[in-house]
Amino acid sequence: VNVAILALKLAKALEKDHSTRVRIGMAGLLHEIGVVKLPDKLLHKEGSLYQAELQLLRERPLLSSETLRSVDREYGYLSRIVAQILERRNGSGYPLALHEDEIKPESAILAIADFFEAFVHKRPYRPVLTGYQAFRELTADEAQRFGQDLVRGLIEALSLYPHGEIVLLSDGRLAEVVEINPSDLSRPIVRILESGSAR
């Protein structure tokens, strides 16, 4: 559910049309359905995973895709979208190591939402990060797993200071947020409003 909500916020920020948002929302809600085919002990294991266990986890999009393939033909798109949710634009994803143009746009949006959600929630094998730390991880991504357009869109969609927001500065002046500051997410780039101050 968290992944679906985050992905829908991003899709809205990217001004995706209604039918695209419906596909993203449905796939977001069902993208982990294949996890039921994995052993419980694997899903709750503390500490490092063995290579074979890691490989099983990496194949879960295919398990979900296989499960959803049996759904009514009207929803056939679900199988194709969830199969690619762990793929990355630079080919570093899995299970198929697809590259940028091979990945469905809906899958790319869900991929970054899934990545962010995984970082801000505790997992048995690693500690939780704050939203700020997760954003720092995304903005420092030199390998460009997701692409600047999606990183920027997610930051704007989830920012404490969304584009267009009116903020009160420490000196009492009012300003409008015009851009996210990737080097310091807590300090957006603003335009001072000439209409005065809050004093």
C-alpha positions in Angstrom: 0.0 0.0 0.0 2.8 2.4 0.9 4.5 1.8 -2.5 1.2 2.4 -4.3 0.6 5.7 -2.5 4.1 7.0 -3.1 4.0 6.0 -6.8 0.6 7.7 -7.2 2.0 10.9 -5.6 4.9 10.8 -8.0 2.7 10.0 -11.0 0.5 13.0 -10.1 3.6 15.3 -9.8 4.8 14.1 -13.2 1.3 14.9 -14.6 0.6 11.4 -15.8 -2.9 10.8 -17.2 -5.7 9.1 -15.3 -5.4 5.7 -17.0 -1.7 5.6 -16.3 -2.3 6.5 -12.7 -4.9 3.7 -12.4 -2.4 1.1 -13.8 0.3 2.4 -11.4 -2.0 2.2 -8.4 -3.3 -1.3 -9.2 0.2 -2.6 -9.9 1.5 -0.9 -6.7 -1.0 -2.7 -4.6 -0.3 -6.1 -6.1 3.4 -6.0 -7.0 4.5 -8.2 -4.0 1.8 -10.9 -4.4 4.4 -13.4 -5.5 6.0 -13.2 -2.1 3.5 -15.7 -0.8 5.5 -18.3 -2.8 8.7 -17.7 -0.8 9.6 -19.4 2.4 8.6 -17.4 5.6 12.1 -18.0 7.1 13.6 -16.2 4.2 11.3 -13.1 4.5 12.1 -12.7 8.2 15.8 -13.7 8.3 18.0 -11.4 10.4 21.5 -10.6 9.0 23.1 -11.3 5.7 21.5 -13.4 3.1 23.3 -16.3 1.3 23.6 -15.9 -2.5 20.9 -18.5 -3.2 18.5 -16.6 -0.8 19.3 -13.3 -2.5 18.6 -14.9 -5.9 15.2 -16.1 -4.7 14.3 -12.6 -3.4 15.5 -11.1 -6.7 13.1 -13.4 -8.6 10.0 -12.2 -6.7 8.9 -9.8 -9.5 8.7 -12.9 -11.8 6.7 -14.8 -9.2 4.3 -11.8 -8.9 4.0 -11.5 -12.7 3.3 -15.3 -13.0 0.6 -15.1 -10.4 -1.0 -12.0 -12.0 -0.9 -13.5 -15.5 -3.8 -15.7 -14.7 -6.0 -12.6 -14.0 -8.8 -11.6 -16.4 -7.4 -10.4 -19.7 -8.6 -6.8 -19.0 -5.9 -6.6 -16.3 -3.1 -8.2 -18.3 -1.0 -5.1 -18.0 -0.4 -5.8 -14.3 1.7 -8.9 -15.0 4.0 -6.9 -17.4 4.4 -3.9 -15.0 5.2 -5.9 -11.8 7.7 -8.0 -13.7 10.0 -5.0 -14.2 9.6 -3.2 -10.8 13.2 -4.1 -9.7 14.8 -3.2 -13.0 17.0 0.0 -13.2 17.6 2.4 -16.1 21.3 1.7 -16.1 20.9 -2.1 -16.4 21.9 -2.8 -12.8 18.4 -4.2 -11.8 17.0 -7.6 -11.8 15.8 -10.2 -12.7 16.4 -9.3 -16.4 18.9 -6.4 -16.2 16.8 -4.3 -18.6 17.9 -0.8 -19.7 16.1 2.5 -19.9 13.9 2.1 -23.0 13.1 -1.5 -22.2 11.4 -0.7 -18.9 7.8 0.3 -18.9 7.2 3.9 -17.6 4.8 2.6 -14.9 7.4 0.1 -13.7 10.0 2.8 -13.5 7.7 5.0 -11.3 6.9 2.0 -9.1 10.6 1.1 -8.9 11.7 4.4 -7.3 8.7 4.4 -5.0 9.6 0.8 -3.9 13.2 1.8 -3.4 12.3 4.8 -1.2 9.7 2.9 0.8 12.2 0.1 1.5 14.7 2.6 2.9 12.3 4.3 5.3 10.9 1.1 6.8 12.8 -1.3 8.9 14.0 -4.5 7.3 15.4 -7.6 9.2 18.7 -7.2 7.4 19.3 -3.4 7.8 18.3 -0.4 9.9 15.6 2.2 8.8 16.7 5.5 7.3 14.9 8.8 7.7 13.2 10.3 4.6 16.0 12.9 4.5 18.7 10.1 4.4 16.7 8.2 1.7 16.5 11.4 -0.4 20.3 11.9 0.1 20.9 8.3 -1.1 18.8 9.1 -4.3 20.4 12.4 -5.1 23.9 11.0 -4.6 23.1 8.1 -7.0 26.0 8.5 -9.4 25.0 5.3 -11.3 21.7 6.9 -12.2 19.6 3.8 -11.5 16.3 5.8 -11.7 17.1 8.9 -13.8 17.1 12.6 -12.7 13.5 13.1 -13.9 12.1 10.5 -11.5 14.4 11.5 -8.6 13.5 15.1 -9.0 9.8 14.2 -9.3 9.8 12.1 -6.1 11.6 14.8 -4.2 9.1 17.4 -5.3 6.1 15.1 -4.6 7.3 14.2 -1.1 9.2 17.4 -0.2 8.6 19.2 3.1 8.6 22.3 0.8 6.6 21.5 -2.4 7.0 23.7 -5.5 4.8 26.8 -5.1 4.5 26.6 -1.3 4.6 29.9 0.5 7.1 29.8 3.4 7.9 32.2 6.2 11.7 32.9 6.4 13.6 33.4 9.6 13.8 37.1 9.0 10.0 37.4 8.7 9.7 37.8 4.9 7.4 35.6 2.8 8.8 33.6 -0.1 7.6 31.1 -2.6 9.4 27.7 -3.1 10.6 27.6 -6.7 13.0 24.7 -6.7 14.2 21.8 -4.5 17.8 22.2 -3.4 19.4 18.8 -4.1 22.5 19.6 -1.9 20.3 20.4 1.1 16.7 19.2 1.0 15.8 21.2 4.1 16.6 24.5 2.4 14.7 25.0 -0.8 15.4 27.7 -3.4 12.9 30.4 -2.9 11.7 33.7 -4.5 11.1 36.5 -2.1 7.6 37.9 -2.4 7.4 41.6 -2.8 4.0 41.8 -1.1 5.5 42.2 2.3 6.1 40.1 5.4 4.1 38.3 8.0 4.9 40.9 10.7 
